[in-house]
Amino acid sequence: MGTTMGRRERKKAQTRQALSEAALRLFSEHGYDGVTVAQIADEADVSIATLFAHVPDGKEALIFDDGAERRVWLVSAVRDRPPASRCWKPCAAAWPPGAPSLTTSRPSCGASAT
């Protein structure tokens, strides 16, 4: 038996999606540090209070919009990489289409080889 979302749940999901898309668009254009939560709220056409109602952790949570699932595959990509390899390559390979690029910043994660 399938479940259907009610109107309220659909509106919440639409607002959350609008916030996520606005954040990713702004991060792509201006970089993460060049974007404020006020700009994200404005781009998504919601108030700052609405943004925090949907994303209590602020803009950091908008990068990981699907929450624990994305964190799990990012952690797996780093843990499962070959020994002594840098972590940015597996993260970039696992990064979703449309998200800001990871290739401009290449953290070493303490590795010495590429």
Secondary structure, 3 states (H helix, E strand, C coil): CCCCCCHHHHHHHHHHHHHHHHHHHHHHHHCHHHCCHHHHHHHHCCCHHHHHHHCCCCHHHHHCCCCHHHHHHHHHHHHCCCCCCCCHHHHHHHCCCCCCCCCCCCCCCCCCCC
